Amino acid sequence: MRREAQKRIDGTERLVRQIDQKKLVGQQQQNFETIQSFLAKAKEALSARDLQRAFTLADKAYLLADELSRMLFSR
C-alpha cells in the first residue's frame, strides 16, 4: 500500500509540474490549490504510516490534477 500511495503522489506531482499556475483562472486556480493541499496531506499521512489515508488523498489529488491538465491541454 505504501508503494501505491507513493506512486500516486509521484504521478500527481508529474502532472502538476506540467501546469502553468500563472495561466489558471477562477475554478482552475481553486482546483490547483486543492490538489496541492491533498498532496501535502497525503505526504503527511504517508510519513505517519497512515497508508490508506495517504493513498486516498493522493488518489483525489491525482484525479483532480488529471482533470485539470486535460482541460488545459485539450484546447
N, CA, C and O atoms as a Tripos MOL2 file, in Angstrom:
@<TRIPOS>MOLECULE
protein
  300   299    75     0     0
PROTEIN
NO_CHARGES

@<TRIPOS>ATOM
      1 N           0.8230   -1.1980    0.0000 N.3       1 MET1
      2 CA          0.0000    0.0000    0.0000 C.3       1 MET1
      3 C           0.8670    1.2620    0.0000 C.2       1 MET1
      4 O           0.5190    2.2680   -0.6190 O.2       1 MET1
      5 N           1.9950    1.1920    0.7020 N.am      2 ARG2
      6 CA          2.8890    2.3510    0.7340 C.3       2 ARG2
      7 C           3.3880    2.6810   -0.6780 C.2       2 ARG2
      8 O           3.4330    3.8450   -1.0780 O.2       2 ARG2
      9 N           3.7540    1.6520   -1.4100 N.am      3 ARG3
     10 CA          4.2640    1.8460   -2.7700 C.3       3 ARG3
     11 C           3.1900    2.4700   -3.6640 C.2       3 ARG3
     12 O           3.4820    3.3610   -4.4620 O.2       3 ARG3
     13 N           1.9550    2.0010   -3.5270 N.am      4 GLU4
     14 CA          0.8640    2.5320   -4.3460 C.3       4 GLU4
     15 C           0.6070    4.0020   -4.0300 C.2       4 GLU4
     16 O           0.3950    4.8130   -4.9320 O.2       4 GLU4
     17 N           0.6290    4.3360   -2.7440 N.am      5 ALA5
     18 CA          0.4220    5.7330   -2.3450 C.3       5 ALA5
     19 C           1.5430    6.6120   -2.8990 C.2       5 ALA5
     20 O           1.2870    7.7010   -3.4120 O.2       5 ALA5
     21 N           2.7840    6.1370   -2.7950 N.am      6 GLN6
     22 CA          3.9160    6.9190   -3.2990 C.3       6 GLN6
     23 C           3.8370    7.0800   -4.8110 C.2       6 GLN6
     24 O           4.1580    8.1460   -5.3370 O.2       6 GLN6
     25 N           3.4160    6.0370   -5.5130 N.am      7 LYS7
     26 CA          3.2730    6.1290   -6.9720 C.3       7 LYS7
     27 C           2.2170    7.1640   -7.3470 C.2       7 LYS7
     28 O           2.3850    7.9130   -8.3100 O.2       7 LYS7
     29 N           1.1260    7.2000   -6.5780 N.am      8 ARG8
     30 CA          0.0630    8.1780   -6.8430 C.3       8 ARG8
     31 C           0.5740    9.5980   -6.5830 C.2       8 ARG8
     32 O           0.2850   10.5160   -7.3510 O.2       8 ARG8
     33 N           1.3210    9.7720   -5.5150 N.am      9 ILE9
     34 CA          1.8990   11.0830   -5.2070 C.3       9 ILE9
     35 C           2.8420   11.5030   -6.3290 C.2       9 ILE9
     36 O           2.7710   12.6330   -6.8130 O.2       9 ILE9
     37 N           3.7180   10.6050   -6.7380 N.am     10 ASP10
     38 CA          4.6750   10.9140   -7.8100 C.3      10 ASP10
     39 C           3.9610   11.2520   -9.1150 C.2      10 ASP10
     40 O           4.3410   12.1950   -9.8090 O.2      10 ASP10
     41 N           2.9330   10.4870   -9.4460 N.am     11 GLY11
     42 CA          2.1770   10.7450  -10.6710 C.3      11 GLY11
     43 C           1.4900   12.0980  -10.6370 C.2      11 GLY11
     44 O           1.4500   12.8110  -11.6390 O.2      11 GLY11
     45 N           0.9560   12.4410   -9.4870 N.am     12 THR12
     46 CA          0.2960   13.7410   -9.3380 C.3      12 THR12
     47 C           1.3100   14.8670   -9.4770 C.2      12 THR12
     48 O           1.0430   15.8710  -10.1370 O.2      12 THR12
     49 N           2.4630   14.7020   -8.8620 N.am     13 GLU13
     50 CA          3.4920   15.7410   -8.9590 C.3      13 GLU13
     51 C           3.9550   15.9260  -10.3990 C.2      13 GLU13
     52 O           4.2490   17.0490  -10.8100 O.2      13 GLU13
     53 N           4.0240   14.8500  -11.1660 N.am     14 ARG14
     54 CA          4.3820   14.9710  -12.5880 C.3      14 ARG14
     55 C           3.3370   15.7980  -13.3370 C.2      14 ARG14
     56 O           3.6830   16.6680  -14.1360 O.2      14 ARG14
     57 N           2.0710   15.5250  -13.0760 N.am     15 LEU15
     58 CA          1.0020   16.2890  -13.7290 C.3      15 LEU15
     59 C           1.0550   17.7630  -13.3230 C.2      15 LEU15
     60 O           0.9100   18.6510  -14.1630 O.2      15 LEU15
     61 N           1.2620   18.0100  -12.0430 N.am     16 VAL16
     62 CA          1.2750   19.3820  -11.5230 C.3      16 VAL16
     63 C           2.4250   20.1850  -12.1300 C.2      16 VAL16
     64 O           2.2720   21.3760  -12.4020 O.2      16 VAL16
     65 N           3.5700   19.5450  -12.3430 N.am     17 ARG17
     66 CA          4.7220   20.2550  -12.9270 C.3      17 ARG17
     67 C           4.4340   20.7440  -14.3440 C.2      17 ARG17
     68 O           5.0610   21.6970  -14.8070 O.2      17 ARG17
     69 N           3.5040   20.1090  -15.0280 N.am     18 GLN18
     70 CA          3.1710   20.4980  -16.4010 C.3      18 GLN18
     71 C           2.2010   21.6810  -16.4540 C.2      18 GLN18
     72 O           1.9860   22.2600  -17.5180 O.2      18 GLN18
     73 N           1.6260   22.0320  -15.3240 N.am     19 ILE19
     74 CA          0.6090   23.0800  -15.2840 C.3      19 ILE19
     75 C           1.2590   24.4120  -14.9400 C.2      19 ILE19
     76 O           1.9710   24.5270  -13.9430 O.2      19 ILE19
     77 N           1.0060   25.4180  -15.7760 N.am     20 ASP20
     78 CA          1.4980   26.7710  -15.5130 C.3      20 ASP20
     79 C           0.4680   27.4850  -14.6480 C.2      20 ASP20
     80 O          -0.5790   27.9190  -15.1280 O.2      20 ASP20
     81 N           0.7840   27.5960  -13.3780 N.am     21 GLN21
     82 CA         -0.1600   28.1570  -12.4140 C.3      21 GLN21
     83 C          -0.5590   29.5900  -12.7600 C.2      21 GLN21
     84 O          -1.6610   30.0220  -12.4230 O.2      21 GLN21
     85 N           0.3130   30.3200  -13.4200 N.am     22 LYS22
     86 CA          0.0320   31.7180  -13.7680 C.3      22 LYS22
     87 C          -1.0990   31.8470  -14.7850 C.2      22 LYS22
     88 O          -1.7200   32.9040  -14.8980 O.2      22 LYS22
     89 N          -1.3620   30.7770  -15.5180 N.am     23 LYS23
     90 CA         -2.4000   30.8240  -16.5520 C.3      23 LYS23
     91 C          -3.7640   30.3500  -16.0520 C.2      23 LYS23
     92 O          -4.7370   30.3380  -16.8060 O.2      23 LYS23
     93 N          -3.8270   29.9650  -14.7930 N.am     24 LEU24
     94 CA         -5.0790   29.4470  -14.2510 C.3      24 LEU24
     95 C          -5.9910   30.5910  -13.8230 C.2      24 LEU24
     96 O          -5.5340   31.6220  -13.3300 O.2      24 LEU24
     97 N          -7.2810   30.3870  -14.0210 N.am     25 VAL25
     98 CA         -8.2590   31.4040  -13.6250 C.3      25 VAL25
     99 C          -9.3820   30.7510  -12.8200 C.2      25 VAL25
    100 O          -9.7310   29.5920  -13.0420 O.2      25 VAL25
    101 N          -9.9330   31.5070  -11.8940 N.am     26 GLY26
    102 CA        -11.1230   31.0940  -11.1560 C.3      26 GLY26
    103 C         -11.0620   29.7000  -10.5740 C.2      26 GLY26
    104 O         -10.2040   29.3920   -9.7460 O.2      26 GLY26
    105 N         -11.9860   28.8590  -11.0190 N.am     27 GLN27
    106 CA        -12.1120   27.4950  -10.5020 C.3      27 GLN27
    107 C         -10.8550   26.6660  -10.7600 C.2      27 GLN27
    108 O         -10.5160   25.7870   -9.9680 O.2      27 GLN27
    109 N         -10.1690   26.9430  -11.8610 N.am     28 GLN28
    110 CA         -8.9230   26.2200  -12.1550 C.3      28 GLN28
    111 C          -7.9010   26.4660  -11.0460 C.2      28 GLN28
    112 O          -7.2350   25.5370  -10.5890 O.2      28 GLN28
    113 N          -7.7820   27.7270  -10.6170 N.am     29 GLN29
    114 CA         -6.8420   28.0790   -9.5500 C.3      29 GLN29
    115 C          -7.2460   27.3990   -8.2420 C.2      29 GLN29
    116 O          -6.3980   26.8920   -7.5080 O.2      29 GLN29
    117 N          -8.5400   27.3960   -7.9630 N.am     30 GLN30
    118 CA         -9.0210   26.7380   -6.7430 C.3      30 GLN30
    119 C          -8.7260   25.2390   -6.7830 C.2      30 GLN30
    120 O          -8.3110   24.6570   -5.7800 O.2      30 GLN30
    121 N          -8.9400   24.6240   -7.9310 N.am     31 ASN31
    122 CA         -8.6380   23.1950   -8.0730 C.3      31 ASN31
    123 C          -7.1540   22.9310   -7.8760 C.2      31 ASN31
    124 O          -6.7760   21.9460   -7.2420 O.2      31 ASN31
    125 N          -6.3070   23.8050   -8.4170 N.am     32 PHE32
    126 CA         -4.8640   23.6570   -8.2680 C.3      32 PHE32
    127 C          -4.4750   23.7140   -6.7870 C.2      32 PHE32
    128 O          -3.6600   22.9190   -6.3200 O.2      32 PHE32
    129 N          -5.0600   24.6520   -6.0670 N.am     33 GLU33
    130 CA         -4.7730   24.7770   -4.6360 C.3      33 GLU33
    131 C          -5.2670   23.5530   -3.8660 C.2      33 GLU33
    132 O          -4.6150   23.1060   -2.9220 O.2      33 GLU33
    133 N          -6.4030   23.0180   -4.2630 N.am     34 THR34
    134 CA         -6.9280   21.8040   -3.6320 C.3      34 THR34
    135 C          -5.9910   20.6290   -3.8860 C.2      34 THR34
    136 O          -5.7340   19.8290   -2.9870 O.2      34 THR34
    137 N          -5.4890   20.5290   -5.0980 N.am     35 ILE35
    138 CA         -4.5280   19.4710   -5.4420 C.3      35 ILE35
    139 C          -3.3040   19.5720   -4.5400 C.2      35 ILE35
    140 O          -2.8500   18.5710   -3.9840 O.2      35 ILE35
    141 N          -2.7720   20.7850   -4.3960 N.am     36 GLN36
    142 CA         -1.5850   20.9910   -3.5570 C.3      36 GLN36
    143 C          -1.8740   20.6000   -2.1070 C.2      36 GLN36
    144 O          -1.0370   19.9880   -1.4420 O.2      36 GLN36
    145 N          -3.0590   20.9560   -1.6280 N.am     37 SER37
    146 CA         -3.4410   20.6210   -0.2610 C.3      37 SER37
    147 C          -3.5510   19.1090   -0.0730 C.2      37 SER37
    148 O          -3.0410   18.5630    0.9060 O.2      37 SER37
    149 N          -4.2170   18.4340   -1.0110 N.am     38 PHE38
    150 CA         -4.3310   16.9760   -0.9370 C.3      38 PHE38
    151 C          -2.9540   16.3190   -0.9660 C.2      38 PHE38
    152 O          -2.7030   15.3590   -0.2380 O.2      38 PHE38
    153 N          -2.0670   16.8380   -1.8060 N.am     39 LEU39
    154 CA         -0.7120   16.2780   -1.8920 C.3      39 LEU39
    155 C           0.0280   16.4150   -0.5650 C.2      39 LEU39
    156 O           0.6430   15.4630   -0.0850 O.2      39 LEU39
    157 N          -0.0370   17.6010    0.0190 N.am     40 ALA40
    158 CA          0.6480   17.8340    1.2920 C.3      40 ALA40
    159 C           0.1050   16.9010    2.3720 C.2      40 ALA40
    160 O           0.8700   16.3220    3.1430 O.2      40 ALA40
    161 N          -1.2110   16.7610    2.4210 N.am     41 LYS41
    162 CA         -1.8240   15.8860    3.4240 C.3      41 LYS41
    163 C          -1.4970   14.4190    3.1530 C.2      41 LYS41
    164 O          -1.3210   13.6400    4.0900 O.2      41 LYS41
    165 N          -1.4150   14.0410    1.8880 N.am     42 ALA42
    166 CA         -1.0510   12.6640    1.5430 C.3      42 ALA42
    167 C           0.3710   12.3560    2.0130 C.2      42 ALA42
    168 O           0.6400   11.2770    2.5410 O.2      42 ALA42
    169 N           1.2690   13.3050    1.8170 N.am     43 LYS43
    170 CA          2.6560   13.1120    2.2610 C.3      43 LYS43
    171 C           2.7360   13.0130    3.7840 C.2      43 LYS43
    172 O           3.4850   12.1990    4.3220 O.2      43 LYS43
    173 N           1.9560   13.8510    4.4720 N.am     44 GLU44
    174 CA          1.9180   13.7840    5.9370 C.3      44 GLU44
    175 C           1.4070   12.4180    6.3900 C.2      44 GLU44
    176 O           1.9740   11.8050    7.2940 O.2      44 GLU44
    177 N           0.3420   11.9500    5.7620 N.am     45 ALA45
    178 CA         -0.2320   10.6510    6.1250 C.3      45 ALA45
    179 C           0.7600    9.5250    5.8470 C.2      45 ALA45
    180 O           0.8610    8.5750    6.6230 O.2      45 ALA45
    181 N           1.4830    9.6320    4.7520 N.am     46 LEU46
    182 CA          2.4850    8.6200    4.4190 C.3      46 LEU46
    183 C           3.5820    8.5920    5.4840 C.2      46 LEU46
    184 O           4.0170    7.5240    5.9150 O.2      46 LEU46
    185 N           4.0180    9.7720    5.8990 N.am     47 SER47
    186 CA          5.0400    9.8590    6.9510 C.3      47 SER47
    187 C           4.5470    9.2680    8.2660 C.2      47 SER47
    188 O           5.3140    8.6670    9.0180 O.2      47 SER47
    189 N           3.2490    9.4470    8.5320 N.am     48 ALA48
    190 CA          2.6530    8.9230    9.7650 C.3      48 ALA48
    191 C           2.2600    7.4490    9.6240 C.2      48 ALA48
    192 O           1.6990    6.8570   10.5460 O.2      48 ALA48
    193 N           2.5580    6.8700    8.4700 N.am     49 ARG49
    194 CA          2.2440    5.4660    8.1670 C.3      49 ARG49
    195 C           0.7440    5.1740    8.1620 C.2      49 ARG49
    196 O           0.3090    4.0510    8.4180 O.2      49 ARG49
    197 N          -0.0320    6.2180    7.8630 N.am     50 ASP50
    198 CA         -1.4730    6.0410    7.6660 C.3      50 ASP50
    199 C          -1.6570    5.8190    6.1660 C.2      50 ASP50
    200 O          -2.0310    6.7310    5.4280 O.2      50 ASP50
    201 N          -1.3890    4.6030    5.7390 N.am     51 LEU51
    202 CA         -1.2620    4.3050    4.3150 C.3      51 LEU51
    203 C          -2.5730    4.4220    3.5460 C.2      51 LEU51
    204 O          -2.5820    4.8900    2.4070 O.2      51 LEU51
    205 N          -3.6700    4.0060    4.1510 N.am     52 GLN52
    206 CA         -4.9580    4.1120    3.4620 C.3      52 GLN52
    207 C          -5.3200    5.5760    3.2260 C.2      52 GLN52
    208 O          -5.7590    5.9470    2.1380 O.2      52 GLN52
    209 N          -5.1330    6.3970    4.2460 N.am     53 ARG53
    210 CA         -5.4190    7.8350    4.1180 C.3      53 ARG53
    211 C          -4.4910    8.4640    3.0880 C.2      53 ARG53
    212 O          -4.9280    9.2780    2.2730 O.2      53 ARG53
    213 N          -3.2260    8.0960    3.1180 N.am     54 ALA54
    214 CA         -2.2570    8.6340    2.1600 C.3      54 ALA54
    215 C          -2.6830    8.3070    0.7360 C.2      54 ALA54
    216 O          -2.6520    9.1730   -0.1390 O.2      54 ALA54
    217 N          -3.0810    7.0590    0.5000 N.am     55 PHE55
    218 CA         -3.4890    6.6740   -0.8460 C.3      55 PHE55
    219 C          -4.7580    7.4020   -1.2630 C.2      55 PHE55
    220 O          -4.8540    7.8850   -2.3910 O.2      55 PHE55
    221 N          -5.7240    7.4850   -0.3710 N.am     56 THR56
    222 CA         -6.9920    8.1490   -0.6950 C.3      56 THR56
    223 C          -6.7620    9.6130   -1.0640 C.2      56 THR56
    224 O          -7.3040   10.0940   -2.0600 O.2      56 THR56
    225 N          -5.9720   10.3130   -0.2780 N.am     57 LEU57
    226 CA         -5.6810   11.7240   -0.5630 C.3      57 LEU57
    227 C          -4.8830   11.8750   -1.8540 C.2      57 LEU57
    228 O          -5.1590   12.7610   -2.6620 O.2      57 LEU57
    229 N          -3.9000   11.0100   -2.0400 N.am     58 ALA58
    230 CA         -3.0900   11.0700   -3.2600 C.3      58 ALA58
    231 C          -3.9440   10.7720   -4.4860 C.2      58 ALA58
    232 O          -3.7570   11.3780   -5.5410 O.2      58 ALA58
    233 N          -4.8720    9.8460   -4.3470 N.am     59 ASP59
    234 CA         -5.7570    9.4990   -5.4580 C.3      59 ASP59
    235 C          -6.6720   10.6710   -5.8090 C.2      59 ASP59
    236 O          -6.8770   10.9700   -6.9850 O.2      59 ASP59
    237 N          -7.2160   11.3280   -4.8010 N.am     60 LYS60
    238 CA         -8.0590   12.5070   -5.0510 C.3      60 LYS60
    239 C          -7.2510   13.5940   -5.7530 C.2      60 LYS60
    240 O          -7.7280   14.2170   -6.7020 O.2      60 LYS60
    241 N          -6.0360   13.8140   -5.2860 N.am     61 ALA61
    242 CA         -5.1760   14.8220   -5.9050 C.3      61 ALA61
    243 C          -4.8880   14.4510   -7.3560 C.2      61 ALA61
    244 O          -4.9220   15.3080   -8.2390 O.2      61 ALA61
    245 N          -4.6070   13.1820   -7.6000 N.am     62 TYR62
    246 CA         -4.3020   12.7250   -8.9550 C.3      62 TYR62
    247 C          -5.4900   12.9300   -9.8880 C.2      62 TYR62
    248 O          -5.3310   13.4340  -11.0000 O.2      62 TYR62
    249 N          -6.6660   12.5440   -9.4420 N.am     63 LEU63
    250 CA         -7.8580   12.6790  -10.2830 C.3      63 LEU63
    251 C          -8.1370   14.1410  -10.6260 C.2      63 LEU63
    252 O          -8.4760   14.4630  -11.7650 O.2      63 LEU63
    253 N          -7.9930   15.0210   -9.6410 N.am     64 LEU64
    254 CA         -8.1860   16.4510   -9.8980 C.3      64 LEU64
    255 C          -7.1180   16.9900  -10.8500 C.2      64 LEU64
    256 O          -7.4250   17.7540  -11.7650 O.2      64 LEU64
    257 N          -5.8730   16.5940  -10.6330 N.am     65 ALA65
    258 CA         -4.7770   17.0640  -11.4860 C.3      65 ALA65
    259 C          -4.9480   16.5610  -12.9140 C.2      65 ALA65
    260 O          -4.6960   17.2930  -13.8710 O.2      65 ALA65
    261 N          -5.3720   15.3250  -13.0520 N.am     66 ASP66
    262 CA         -5.5990   14.7590  -14.3800 C.3      66 ASP66
    263 C          -6.7130   15.5190  -15.0980 C.2      66 ASP66
    264 O          -6.5830   15.8570  -16.2740 O.2      66 ASP66
    265 N          -7.7890   15.7820  -14.3960 N.am     67 GLU67
    266 CA         -8.9110   16.5240  -14.9820 C.3      67 GLU67
    267 C          -8.4820   17.9380  -15.3800 C.2      67 GLU67
    268 O          -8.8180   18.4130  -16.4650 O.2      67 GLU67
    269 N          -7.7460   18.6000  -14.5020 N.am     68 LEU68
    270 CA         -7.2900   19.9600  -14.7860 C.3      68 LEU68
    271 C          -6.3430   19.9770  -15.9810 C.2      68 LEU68
    272 O          -6.4690   20.8350  -16.8550 O.2      68 LEU68
    273 N          -5.4150   19.0570  -16.0280 N.am     69 SER69
    274 CA         -4.4700   19.0430  -17.1480 C.3      69 SER69
    275 C          -5.1770   18.7220  -18.4610 C.2      69 SER69
    276 O          -4.8180   19.2700  -19.5030 O.2      69 SER69
    277 N          -6.1670   17.8500  -18.4270 N.am     70 ARG70
    278 CA         -6.9350   17.5510  -19.6490 C.3      70 ARG70
    279 C          -7.6730   18.7960  -20.1420 C.2      70 ARG70
    280 O          -7.7190   19.0660  -21.3420 O.2      70 ARG70
    281 N          -8.2440   19.5430  -19.2130 N.am     71 MET71
    282 CA         -8.9460   20.7750  -19.5890 C.3      71 MET71
    283 C          -7.9850   21.7740  -20.2280 C.2      71 MET71
    284 O          -8.3070   22.4030  -21.2360 O.2      71 MET71
    285 N          -6.8170   21.9080  -19.6380 N.am     72 LEU72
    286 CA         -5.8580   22.9120  -20.1020 C.3      72 LEU72
    287 C          -5.2020   22.5310  -21.4190 C.2      72 LEU72
    288 O          -4.9510   23.3930  -22.2610 O.2      72 LEU72
    289 N          -4.9210   21.2430  -21.6030 N.am     73 PHE73
    290 CA         -4.1470   20.8230  -22.7690 C.3      73 PHE73
    291 C          -4.9900   20.2940  -23.9190 C.2      73 PHE73
    292 O          -4.4500   19.9090  -24.9560 O.2      73 PHE73
    293 N          -6.3020   20.2700  -23.7490 N.am     74 SER74
    294 CA         -7.1620   19.7860  -24.8340 C.3      74 SER74
    295 C          -7.5920   20.9160  -25.7600 C.2      74 SER74
    296 O          -8.3050   20.6950  -26.7390 O.2      74 SER74
    297 N          -7.1570   22.1110  -25.4440 N.am     75 ARG75
    298 CA         -7.5380   23.2730  -26.2600 C.3      75 ARG75
    299 C          -6.7050   23.3710  -27.5020 C.2      75 ARG75
    300 O          -6.8920   24.2890  -28.3010 O.2      75 ARG75
@<TRIPOS>BOND
     1     1     2 1
     2     2     3 1
     3     3     4 2
     4     3     5 am
     5     5     6 1
     6     6     7 1
     7     7     8 2
     8     7     9 am
     9     9    10 1
    10    10    11 1
    11    11    12 2
    12    11    13 am
    13    13    14 1
    14    14    15 1
    15    15    16 2
    16    15    17 am
    17    17    18 1
    18    18    19 1
    19    19    20 2
    20    19    21 am
    21    21    22 1
    22    22    23 1
    23    23    24 2
    24    23    25 am
    25    25    26 1
    26    26    27 1
    27    27    28 2
    28    27    29 am
    29    29    30 1
    30    30    31 1
    31    31    32 2
    32    31    33 am
    33    33    34 1
    34    34    35 1
    35    35    36 2
    36    35    37 am
    37    37    38 1
    38    38    39 1
    39    39    40 2
    40    39    41 am
    41    41    42 1
    42    42    43 1
    43    43    44 2
    44    43    45 am
    45    45    46 1
    46    46    47 1
    47    47    48 2
    48    47    49 am
    49    49    50 1
    50    50    51 1
    51    51    52 2
    52    51    53 am
    53    53    54 1
    54    54    55 1
    55    55    56 2
    56    55    57 am
    57    57    58 1
    58    58    59 1
    59    59    60 2
    60    59    61 am
    61    61    62 1
    62    62    63 1
    63    63    64 2
    64    63    65 am
    65    65    66 1
    66    66    67 1
    67    67    68 2
    68    67    69 am
    69    69    70 1
    70    70    71 1
    71    71    72 2
    72    71    73 am
    73    73    74 1
    74    74    75 1
    75    75    76 2
    76    75    77 am
    77    77    78 1
    78    78    79 1
    79    79    80 2
    80    79    81 am
    81    81    82 1
    82    82    83 1
    83    83    84 2
    84    83    85 am
    85    85    86 1
    86    86    87 1
    87    87    88 2
    88    87    89 am
    89    89    90 1
    90    90    91 1
    91    91    92 2
    92    91    93 am
    93    93    94 1
    94    94    95 1
    95    95    96 2
    96    95    97 am
    97    97    98 1
    98    98    99 1
    99    99   100 2
   100    99   101 am
   101   101   102 1
   102   102   103 1
   103   103   104 2
   104   103   105 am
   105   105   106 1
   106   106   107 1
   107   107   108 2
   108   107   109 am
   109   109   110 1
   110   110   111 1
   111   111   112 2
   112   111   113 am
   113   113   114 1
   114   114   115 1
   115   115   116 2
   116   115   117 am
   117   117   118 1
   118   118   119 1
   119   119   120 2
   120   119   121 am
   121   121   122 1
   122   122   123 1
   123   123   124 2
   124   123   125 am
   125   125   126 1
   126   126   127 1
   127   127   128 2
   128   127   129 am
   129   129   130 1
   130   130   131 1
   131   131   132 2
   132   131   133 am
   133   133   134 1
   134   134   135 1
   135   135   136 2
   136   135   137 am
   137   137   138 1
   138   138   139 1
   139   139   140 2
   140   139   141 am
   141   141   142 1
   142   142   143 1
   143   143   144 2
   144   143   145 am
   145   145   146 1
   146   146   147 1
   147   147   148 2
   148   147   149 am
   149   149   150 1
   150   150   151 1
   151   151   152 2
   152   151   153 am
   153   153   154 1
   154   154   155 1
   155   155   156 2
   156   155   157 am
   157   157   158 1
   158   158   159 1
   159   159   160 2
   160   159   161 am
   161   161   162 1
   162   162   163 1
   163   163   164 2
   164   163   165 am
   165   165   166 1
   166   166   167 1
   167   167   168 2
   168   167   169 am
   169   169   170 1
   170   170   171 1
   171   171   172 2
   172   171   173 am
   173   173   174 1
   174   174   175 1
   175   175   176 2
   176   175   177 am
   177   177   178 1
   178   178   179 1
   179   179   180 2
   180   179   181 am
   181   181   182 1
   182   182   183 1
   183   183   184 2
   184   183   185 am
   185   185   186 1
   186   186   187 1
   187   187   188 2
   188   187   189 am
   189   189   190 1
   190   190   191 1
   191   191   192 2
   192   191   193 am
   193   193   194 1
   194   194   195 1
   195   195   196 2
   196   195   197 am
   197   197   198 1
   198   198   199 1
   199   199   200 2
   200   199   201 am
   201   201   202 1
   202   202   203 1
   203   203   204 2
   204   203   205 am
   205   205   206 1
   206   206   207 1
   207   207   208 2
   208   207   209 am
   209   209   210 1
   210   210   211 1
   211   211   212 2
   212   211   213 am
   213   213   214 1
   214   214   215 1
   215   215   216 2
   216   215   217 am
   217   217   218 1
   218   218   219 1
   219   219   220 2
   220   219   221 am
   221   221   222 1
   222   222   223 1
   223   223   224 2
   224   223   225 am
   225   225   226 1
   226   226   227 1
   227   227   228 2
   228   227   229 am
   229   229   230 1
   230   230   231 1
   231   231   232 2
   232   231   233 am
   233   233   234 1
   234   234   235 1
   235   235   236 2
   236   235   237 am
   237   237   238 1
   238   238   239 1
   239   239   240 2
   240   239   241 am
   241   241   242 1
   242   242   243 1
   243   243   244 2
   244   243   245 am
   245   245   246 1
   246   246   247 1
   247   247   248 2
   248   247   249 am
   249   249   250 1
   250   250   251 1
   251   251   252 2
   252   251   253 am
   253   253   254 1
   254   254   255 1
   255   255   256 2
   256   255   257 am
   257   257   258 1
   258   258   259 1
   259   259   260 2
   260   259   261 am
   261   261   262 1
   262   262   263 1
   263   263   264 2
   264   263   265 am
   265   265   266 1
   266   266   267 1
   267   267   268 2
   268   267   269 am
   269   269   270 1
   270   270   271 1
   271   271   272 2
   272   271   273 am
   273   273   274 1
   274   274   275 1
   275   275   276 2
   276   275   277 am
   277   277   278 1
   278   278   279 1
   279   279   280 2
   280   279   281 am
   281   281   282 1
   282   282   283 1
   283   283   284 2
   284   283   285 am
   285   285   286 1
   286   286   287 1
   287   287   288 2
   288   287   289 am
   289   289   290 1
   290   290   291 1
   291   291   292 2
   292   291   293 am
   293   293   294 1
   294   294   295 1
   295   295   296 2
   296   295   297 am
   297   297   298 1
   298   298   299 1
   299   299   300 2
@<TRIPOS>SUBSTRUCTURE
     1 MET1         2 RESIDUE 1 A MET
     2 ARG2         6 RESIDUE 1 A ARG
     3 ARG3        10 RESIDUE 1 A ARG
     4 GLU4        14 RESIDUE 1 A GLU
     5 ALA5        18 RESIDUE 1 A ALA
     6 GLN6        22 RESIDUE 1 A GLN
     7 LYS7        26 RESIDUE 1 A LYS
     8 ARG8        30 RESIDUE 1 A ARG
     9 ILE9        34 RESIDUE 1 A ILE
    10 ASP10       38 RESIDUE 1 A ASP
    11 GLY11       42 RESIDUE 1 A GLY
    12 THR12       46 RESIDUE 1 A THR
    13 GLU13       50 RESIDUE 1 A GLU
    14 ARG14       54 RESIDUE 1 A ARG
    15 LEU15       58 RESIDUE 1 A LEU
    16 VAL16       62 RESIDUE 1 A VAL
    17 ARG17       66 RESIDUE 1 A ARG
    18 GLN18       70 RESIDUE 1 A GLN
    19 ILE19       74 RESIDUE 1 A ILE
    20 ASP20       78 RESIDUE 1 A ASP
    21 GLN21       82 RESIDUE 1 A GLN
    22 LYS22       86 RESIDUE 1 A LYS
    23 LYS23       90 RESIDUE 1 A LYS
    24 LEU24       94 RESIDUE 1 A LEU
    25 VAL25       98 RESIDUE 1 A VAL
    26 GLY26      102 RESIDUE 1 A GLY
    27 GLN27      106 RESIDUE 1 A GLN
    28 GLN28      110 RESIDUE 1 A GLN
    29 GLN29      114 RESIDUE 1 A GLN
    30 GLN30      118 RESIDUE 1 A GLN
    31 ASN31      122 RESIDUE 1 A ASN
    32 PHE32      126 RESIDUE 1 A PHE
    33 GLU33      130 RESIDUE 1 A GLU
    34 THR34      134 RESIDUE 1 A THR
    35 ILE35      138 RESIDUE 1 A ILE
    36 GLN36      142 RESIDUE 1 A GLN
    37 SER37      146 RESIDUE 1 A SER
    38 PHE38      150 RESIDUE 1 A PHE
    39 LEU39      154 RESIDUE 1 A LEU
    40 ALA40      158 RESIDUE 1 A ALA
    41 LYS41      162 RESIDUE 1 A LYS
    42 ALA42      166 RESIDUE 1 A ALA
    43 LYS43      170 RESIDUE 1 A LYS
    44 GLU44      174 RESIDUE 1 A GLU
    45 ALA45      178 RESIDUE 1 A ALA
    46 LEU46      182 RESIDUE 1 A LEU
    47 SER47      186 RESIDUE 1 A SER
    48 ALA48      190 RESIDUE 1 A ALA
    49 ARG49      194 RESIDUE 1 A ARG
    50 ASP50      198 RESIDUE 1 A ASP
    51 LEU51      202 RESIDUE 1 A LEU
    52 GLN52      206 RESIDUE 1 A GLN
    53 ARG53      210 RESIDUE 1 A ARG
    54 ALA54      214 RESIDUE 1 A ALA
    55 PHE55      218 RESIDUE 1 A PHE
    56 THR56      222 RESIDUE 1 A THR
    57 LEU57      226 RESIDUE 1 A LEU
    58 ALA58      230 RESIDUE 1 A ALA
    59 ASP59      234 RESIDUE 1 A ASP
    60 LYS60      238 RESIDUE 1 A LYS
    61 ALA61      242 RESIDUE 1 A ALA
    62 TYR62      246 RESIDUE 1 A TYR
    63 LEU63      250 RESIDUE 1 A LEU
    64 LEU64      254 RESIDUE 1 A LEU
    65 ALA65      258 RESIDUE 1 A ALA
    66 ASP66      262 RESIDUE 1 A ASP
    67 GLU67      266 RESIDUE 1 A GLU
    68 LEU68      270 RESIDUE 1 A LEU
    69 SER69      274 RESIDUE 1 A SER
    70 ARG70      278 RESIDUE 1 A ARG
    71 MET71      282 RESIDUE 1 A MET
    72 LEU72      286 RESIDUE 1 A LEU
    73 PHE73      290 RESIDUE 1 A PHE
    74 SER74      294 RESIDUE 1 A SER
    75 ARG75      298 RESIDUE 1 A ARG
